[in-house]
Amino acid sequence: MLVGTVIGTVVAPVQHSFYDGQKLLLVRTESPLDGTAAPEGVLLAIDRAHAGVGDKVLVLKEGSSARAIVGDARAPVRTVVVGVIDAIEIDGRATYEHGMDGGNA
């Protein structure tokens, strides 16, 4: 599972029929320690958490688990936003808290 920030949405008028009606998000992956860019870069993910641009999110990036979440073992999906993050605490120190100082506590 990864942490990231939603930086945009994607609209694709020509796509696999599985994606009809799906909300697609661009997520910039980042370190939960300090919010710096993570090696995974920017991912395209199906939204299952009702996230929006600017939200810090939990991203599942594993094909079989992603397909289980969407309920279709044959779905062409690998990455899913599964949660919106309110706070991150590491070793008793808040590294992120929603709405405080642009997101960083």
Helices and strands as residue ranges (DSSP letters): E 2-10, G 17-19, E 24-30, E 37-47, E 56-61, H 63-70, E 79-84, E 87-90, E 93-97, G 101-103
